[in-house]
């Protein structure tokens, strides 16, 4: 029987529902011991195994015929997992975005080869690629590449927020000591010369596996070089310009998951009579919980709009209009601002109102996750050289 657009759409819908069911099952499994694992704060070795066995690492790769997941579905999976355990949601979010690194920086053939290997081997990805800065840091680069006959030698150190010691691929940017070019490379952590110093005693996201990656004369083959990262936004290709906002948007879904998880756990605690204060026994408390739920829904609406814009931009690929990334970045900045405020407000109020053991982790996780950028992200976006274009995009976001 020939494949028609309607049958292909139905199959895609079935695959999406199956993947979301898998994410729900994984989330239920993670929720069962989330508090104990958060308190232990160990590297996410067991969590990586759970994600791998469920097929989520292979599934959350860029979409291609017969493999991968579209941006909308990938974000839905991230949010589902983050609601149960935001550390694992963080790991999954950064994994998904960094699997797009081949498409952001490398050639089409190189990207396809990487994605096929990632699906086949169930690789877990992480990384720390810095966005182009308007001015170079006077202290010099923290990672340096020195050319040699068979590629490069990489030296330096870089903080990585998730899975630093357990990932299969770490994506980093480093400056070539000869040309000054910024190159994006992928490094298997078990390569000779790579060590990881775990970040102990974090305030939140304790099970995410953050750490500092130390690179001592690490050999980088030509096949590990994905491509150049331009020095400034003006010289960045439109599709490459999506890399940084894509990561920030994926983390918005983690923040939403934290807020939703806090509200769900508080509801379950009150139903089970385990909370010290029960919203069902006090109309004022019940009203407050309703207002918090409304705040979460509002943030969701803003994030979903940015997610839809990002999905369309990613689908456009090489045909992406030169001005479109600026509009997407403005929507992402708005989503980041709204979501950061909502997550911090909801988790703070839930902790104050319910006063039950374990709820403090939601506030701590939200605090750490949102601390990487100020909540006035929209103003930051407008401060760069593309002020006029981005100003129009922000105006459009509010109409």
ABEGO torsion letter per residue (X at the ends): XBBBAAAAAAAAAAAAAAAAAAAAAAAAAAAAAAAAAAAAGBBBAAAAAAAAAAGAAAABBBBBBGBEBBAAAAAAAAAAAAAABAAAAAAAAAAAAAAAAAAAABBAAAAAAAAAAAAAAGBBBBEBBBBBBABBBAAEBABBBBBBAAEBBBBEBBBBABGAAABABBBBBBBBAAAGBBBBBBBBAABBGBBBBBBBGBABGAAAGBBBBBBBGBBBBAAABAEBBBABAAABBAAAAAAAAAAAAAAAAAAAAAAAAAAAAAAAAAAAGABABBAAABAAAAAAAAAAAAAAAAAAAAAAAAAAAAAAAAAAEAABBAAAAAAAAAAAAAAAAAAAAAAAAAAAAAAAAAGBBGAAAAAAAAAAAAAABBAAAAAAAAABAAAAAAAAAAAAAAX
